[in-house]
Amino acid sequence: MLAAYACDPADSRGRRFAQAPAPTRTEFQRDRDRIVHSSAFRRLVYKTQVFLNHEGDLFRTRLTHSLEVAQLGRSIARSLALNEDLVEAIALAHDLGHTPFGHAGQDALNDCMSAFGGFEHNLQSLRVVDRLEERYPQFDGLNLCFETREGILKHCSRLHAQQLEVREPGGVGQRFLTPAQPSLEAQLCNLADEIAYNAHDIDDGVRSGLITLEQLSDVALFEDCRAEVVADYPHLQAQTQDRRLLYETIRRMLSAQVYDVIQASSAALQTAAPDSVDDVRQLPPMLQFGADMRAKSQCLKQFLLHQLYRHPRVLDTTGRAQQVVRSLFDIYRASPQEMQGGFLARSQAARAAPDPDRAAARVVADYIAGMTDRFAAREHERLSAGKFSANHAIGFI
């Protein structure tokens, strides 16, 4: 049972290429299934979240992160009577365009592409589902519904939105020009993404030894939940019980944030009283934390930024990874025949484009963005002929 302001698959704005409906699945369920079976989704298992894939078997990857976002999103969607299938589809696809080596790889590729239109991972996720996946005889991409594609494009520069609008008038780029809001399901995925990475980055950071429970005592959201756990289970204060204490604290953090979003968003929706998805698009964002939880979430994000993401060990590793991405970009630009699959043919076709250098650079960016961490490392080692060992470059040794 869906609320009036939820996305109903029967009322979807449709696909770019018309297809007959599936006999046993809604349109959004069909989108989810196409995403799960895509090559780009499988590659997420070997793409960095914070720690490079080789650094430990239990650290999050882009794949496990996406699954956690989907789980949190579905839980909240059910309480708010939103479309769970659409939330799941967006969550599973939102990071398909991420480069190898996480945000470090993205920043390096954006620098490489600065003269050719730049690189945005959200826009790249849309390129993956619209153009780069090659699974169907009738069209490029996965031919997803408008609502799913809209949710995937979480951020977009004005320039890129204008370019999207030229190619698809009134399409997924329009809301960045109007401006307007996306569906509640898309708004929910943005929040679920934030909740998921804040929690699991604490877990991975403590597991890595880069942050400690003592440091986290300065973070109000963590410390409030930890104090509750200790009050309920005093025996978890023993040093041998640190893992159980951490897990239970994070579990309560997740629950507190989920319940806060449900409460604050329900109140906002009750006040605004939208009667349709179109009404939602004209309102301010409706899916939100309460003021107190928003402040606590910001405090946690600042802590992770300074104590984990900018930790010298993380910066050293990611800095070396950026060198790999930059080197690969230069090599493929100079020697496109080194690219596999159909990318050489695409590079040759780019010569006929109005701006051949820009088009050829975009082919290289697509190729690198699709790499897993370990494939990028192996390619760099192969192509640099021992001049710059990939194992040394990204800390494999």
N, C-alpha and C positions, 0 to 999 in steps of 0.2 A: 504494500500500500504506500503510494507516494503522495507527498504533500503537493499542493497546487504549484508551489514554486520549484519543485524538483524537475529534472530533465526526464521526460517520458520518451523512451525509444520510439514509440509510435509517432511522436511529433518531431523527430529529429530533422534537422536541416539537411540531412542526407550526405551522400558521398559525392566526390567529384566525378566519379564514373558510376553511372546507374547500374545496380545489380538487383536481381530478384531477391526477396527476403529469404532467410534461412527457414526451413520448416520447423526447427525445434529450438531455435535460439533467438533472443532479441538482438537488435542491431548492436547494442553495447556489449553484450556477451560475445558476439561475433568479433568485435574489435579486440576484446581481451584475448580471445583465442589466437587471433592473428599475431598479436604482439608476442605471446608466449612461444609461438612456433617460429618466430623470426630469428635470423642469424644474429642480429644485433643484440637481442635479448640474451642469447646464450653467451655471447662474448663478455657480458657484464660480470660473469663469475671471475674473470681474470683482469678486472679493471679496479684500480685503486680507489678506496674511499678516503682514508687518511694514511694508512700504512700500506706500503707496497706489498703485492700479493705474496712474495716470497718470504716476508718477514715473520709470518706465523700463520698457522692453519686456521686459527680461530678469530682472526681479525675480520671485521666487516669488509665486504667487497661491494661494488655497485649493485650486484645482484641481490645479496642479502639485505642491503639497505632498501632496495626497491620493494622487496617482499615485506619488510617491516613497515614501510610507508603504507602499503596496500592494506595490511592488517589493521593498523591504527585508523586509516581512512574508512574502512568498512565498518568498524565499530562505531565511529562517530556518525557515519551516514545513516546507520540503522536507527539510532536514537533520534535523529532529526528528520527521518522519513525522506531522505535523499536517495538517489539512485546508486546503490552499492556497486553494481556492475560497471557503471561509468567511472566511479571513483577508483575502482580496482584497475581498470584499463589505463586511466591517466597515470596512476601511481606506478604501474609496471613499465610504462613507456617514458616517464619523465626524464630519465637519465640516459636514454639510448644514444644520445649524441656526445656523451662525455668522452674525452680523449683518454689515452693511457696516462697513467701517473697522476690522475685526479686533477685538482685545480692547478697544480704546477704545470702539467702538460697543456691544459687549456690556456693558461697565461702565455706560455712559450709559443703556442701555435697562433694565438692572437697577435703576438708581436711579429711573428713571421708573415702574417697576412695583413699587416697594418697598411701596406700600400695597395692591397687588393680587396678591400672591403671588410677586413677584420674577421674574427671568429667568435661566435656566441654559441655556447653549448646548447642553450634552449632552442635556438634557431636550427642548430645542427640536428637535434632530436626530431624536429619537424621534417628536415630534409631526409632523414633516415626513413621515416614512415611515408613520406610523400614521393620520394624519388630513388633512394639508394638501395632499398630492399628489392630484390629481383626474384619474385616467387610466382608471379601470375602471368599468363600469356597475354592478357588484355591490356595491362597497364603496369607502369613502374610503381614502386612503393607498395603499401598495404591497403590503400584506398579506404582509410578509416573515416568514420563519421565526423562531421564538422565539430560536434561537441567534444569528442576525444582529442582532435587536433588542437582545438582551442585551449584545452587544459594542458596539453603538452607544452604549448608556447607560453611559458610562465612569464618570461621577460622578453623584451624586444626593443631595440633602439628605434628611434623615430625614423631614421633613414631606412633601416631594414623593413620597418612596418610599411613605409611608403612603397618600397619595392614589392612587397607582398601584395599590397593593394592594387598595384598595376597589373600583376599577374592574376589576381583573384579578387575582383571588385566586390566589396562587401563581405570579404572572407575573414580569415583568422587574424589578419593584421589590422583590421579596421578599428578594433577597440583601443589600440594604442595611439590612434590618431584622434578619436572622438572627444575625450576619452570615455570609456564605459567599462563596466566590470564583466568578468566572465561568469559562467554559471556558478552556482553554489558548490557544485561538485568539484569544479576546478579550484575555487577558493579553499575548499576543504583540503585538497591535496597539498596546497602550499603550506598550510598549517601542519598537516600530518608529516610532511617532509621535515619541517623544523623540529617538531617534537621528537621524531625518530633519530635524527642525527645528533641532537643535543644529548640524548640519553645514551645512544650506543657509542658516541665518541668518549664519554666518560668511562664506559666499560673498557673500551679498547685502550684508552690512555692509561688507566690504572694497570691493566694487564701488561702493557708495554714497559711499565716502570717510569714513565715520563711524568706522570702526575700521581699524587698520593691522596689517601683519604684525609690526611691532616690538612693538605692544601685546600681540599674541597670544603672544609669546615667554614671557609669564608664565603661560600656560595649559599645564599639563603634557601633556595629551593631544595638543594641537596641536604643541607644541614637540618632543615625542618623535618624532612622525611627520615633522615638517619636517626634523629632523636626519637621519633615515633617508634622506629624499629627497635632501638635499644630499650625503650620503655616496655615494649611488648615482649621482647626476647633478650633479657639481660645477658644470657650466656654468649650472645654473638659479639660481645665486646672482647672476647678472647682473641688473641692474635691469630690463632689457628682457624678462626671463623670469619676472617676478613672477606673471603669470597661470598659467603652466604650473606654477610652484612651488606656488601656492595649490591648483590643481586636484588635483595629485598628492598633496599633503598631505591634503586633504579625503578623497580616495579611500581613502587608507591609514587615516585615522581611521574611516571607515565600515567598512572591512574589519575593523579591530581590534575594533570594538564588536560587529559581527555575530558574529565568531568567538568572542568572549568570552561573548556571550549563549548561543550554542550549547553551549559547553563547560560553563558554569556551570549552565545549565538541564538539560542531560543528566545532570550529576552529581546535581542535586537530584531529578530524576525517578527516577534509578536508586536513590537512597537511600529515597525515599518509596514507590516501586513501586506507583503507582495502577493499578488494573485496569480502570477505567472513567471516564467523564466525571463520574459521580456521586461517585466517590472524589476526583477533582480538586477538586470544589466544597467538600469538607470539609477540604482541606489548606490550609496557608499558600500564598501565591503561589509558584508553581514556576518561572515564566519570570522570569529575573533576570540582572543583571550579577554578575560576581565582585566581591569586596570592593574590590579595587584599582581596577577600572574604574568601579565605582559612585562612588568618591571622585573620580576624574578627571572623570566626567560632571557631578557636582555642582559642581566647580570651574569647568567650562566654562559651566554654566548661570548661575552667579553672575557670571562675567565678562560674559556677554551681557546679563544683567539690568542691570548697572550701566553698561556701556560702550555698549550699543546700544539696548535697549528704553527706558532712561531718558536717552538722549542728548537734549540740549535741542532739537535739530532735530526729533527724532521726537516728543517730548512736545508741542512747539508745534503740529505738524501734527495729531497725534491729539487734542489738546485742542480745536482748532477743529472737528475732525470730531465730537467729542462734542456740541458746541453744535448742530450740524446735526441729530443724532439727537434731542436733547431738544426742539428747536424743532418737528421733524416730529411728535413724539409729541403735543405740545400742540395743534398745528394739527389733526391728525386726530381727536383727542378732541373738539375743539370743532366740527369740520366733517367728519364721517365721509363725507359725499357726495364729498369729494375723493379718496377711495380708489377704486382701479380694480378691475375684475374683479368677483368675487362678494363682496368684502369689505364693501361697503355693505349688502348683504342680510344678511350675517352680523351686522353691527353692529345692524341693525334687529331681527333675531331675538334679540339679546342682551337686549333690553328685557324679554323674557318670562322670563329666567333668574332663579333665586332671588336672586342678587346681580347686578343688571344693570350696575352700575358696573364691577365686577370683570370680568364677561364682556365688556363693551364694550372695556375696556382691553386684555384679552387679544387681541381681534381686531386692535387697532391694533399690538400687539407682534408678532403673527404677520405683519402686513403689512410692517412696517419690517424685521423680521429677514430676510424674504425678498428684500429689495432688494440690488442690486449697489451698489458704491460710486458709480458714475457716475449710476445712476438716482436714488439718494438725493440726490446733489448737484443734479441737474436739478430734482427735485421741490421741493427746498428753495428753489432760486432762483425757481421758478415761484410757489410759494405765499407766499413772503415779500415778493413785489412790490417787490424792490429794496431793502427795508429792511436786508437782511443778505445780501450776495452769497455764494452758495455757492462761487463761484470763489475769492473771498477767504477764505472760511471754512475751506477745507481745503487751501489752498495751491496752487490751480491756477495762480495767477499768480506 
